[in-house]
Amino acid sequence: MKFGVVVFPGSNCDQDCHWALGRVLGHEAEYVWYQEEDLTGLDCVILPGGFSYGDYLRPGALVRFSPVMEGVRRFAQGGGLVLGICNGFQILLEAGLLPGAMMRNKNLRFICQYVHVRVERSDTPFTCLLKKGEVLKIPIAHMEGNYFADEATLAQLKAHDQVVFRYSSPGGEVAEEYNPNGSLENIAGICNREGNVLGMMPHPERCCEAILGSEDGRMIFESIVAHLTGVGV
Amino acid sequence: MKARIIVTLKRGVLDPQGKAVRGALSNLGFNQVKNVRVGKVIDVDLNGVEDEAQARALIEDMCRKLLANPVIEDFSYTLEDE
């Protein structure tokens, strides 16, 4: 079981991911430099948060031409598990591995706070140890997390049940008042149709230890492990 | 040949930045402003391209592949001889 954490120029959550996976959860994790294209030997690739390429032009816009993204594309096409967190989610959208786009937060501010998200699917490799309707307490930290998709794309997303997380109240109610950034239909995370690529704005790697205020992020990484070892979905 | 590319949010896509600017303008007393949309200007200096049709094809290709995100943005451009 080996996780690869991609390091882009400007990534700043790569070490947090590596720490959470390796030191906290005790799994094998290695860094993957963005110039590398070969991802053989990895079971799951993490695209971490940060400001790859300085967010120039648009977040994630320039990074998709880096060699590692060609590797990620092939890895995903072959059924490999890819998890994009925050900037990683923005990159997956720009690379066309997930549908839609990120807009600037509705309040035009960088938002860094704990939020609650409701789990909409428990049959993905990333959520198989969670229950549908369960609520996670998990932090967000972004300027562009306002998910947007046109009507046709949104209809497709729903038709294929691709929304995995929605911003909610602590009790699991999804309503506009619990939407921190203006995201369409409170969307906080989506997967591709096959379910092996997940993008999410909240940071599970930042909440894997009680001292950090929540351990809910663990379940996402542990789900991946359960899936890969045949315990989960 | 030079090109000035203008990237704007698609009609129908909410522009919080434009809304904030409109609010600021109205605070300054510019009550005539009905709506504001904020976009980007990208100036591209082409090398060794003399033919207008070729320049147009190149610029449109660049916009579709990188400079604009077709999900949320539209682009337009003007060409200028040096």
Contacts between the chains, C-beta under 8 A, distances in Angstrom:
chain1	res1	chain2	res2	distance
A	57	B	66	7.3
A	57	B	67	7.2
A	58	B	69	5.9
A	61	B	66	6.6
A	61	B	69	7.1
A	62	B	66	7.9
A	93	B	71	7.8
A	94	B	69	7.1
A	99	B	71	8.0
A	100	B	71	6.3
A	101	B	69	5.4
A	101	B	71	3.8
A	101	B	72	4.6
A	103	B	13	7.2
A	103	B	14	7.4
A	103	B	16	7.6
A	103	B	72	6.4
A	104	B	16	6.0
A	104	B	17	6.5
A	105	B	16	7.5
A	106	B	14	7.7
A	106	B	16	5.3
A	107	B	16	7.4
A	108	B	16	5.4
A	108	B	17	6.4
A	108	B	20	5.8
A	146	B	16	7.8
A	148	B	13	6.6
A	148	B	71	7.1
A	148	B	72	5.9
A	149	B	71	7.1
A	150	B	71	7.2
A	153	B	71	7.8
A	182	B	14	7.5
A	182	B	16	7.2
